[in-house]
């Protein structure tokens, strides 16, 4: 489903579910360190917002926060993978 303003909620949900599959990898905690819980919280709350078709602006803000956290993770494979996945969602 695409919101009237253009955010593809289905694609965003798909990407965030894939990102959440990284949570159990030991490299995830190593990559994000103290921000691991923040990343998990942002992903989970954004998935909930998408499921409830909440305000697109809030969802986009959450996606941008997640992107910033992934950028801050440096050149790790997990961080790079998350950035690549987020790059498939126009926001």
Steps between C-alpha positions, in 0.01 A plus 500: 500500500626844414387788716350794316824692551709228342655289777474134407388350831532142373859552383592677824350215702687242292831682547454549874410134548819405320700741717342349812629160389852637564427556871613149600834520322794551737634759255189712552587578863864539403410741220260723689642462852308726740256591222386138445191543714423835333510340156276214615254744659484719187443199275231352726314827552515581128363157411213561742435843347499350150262226610260762637538723191614786720623839383747478215706789637567315825591183314739689271659663805554157655654370177737798493601434862568138412706609200704736718565222751615269219729771360647543848576128510786554258601264222375176652316247287189524719498881483562496125227241450250709695591810301458308174159371609386846610616631162226294336232710674452848359446729798 
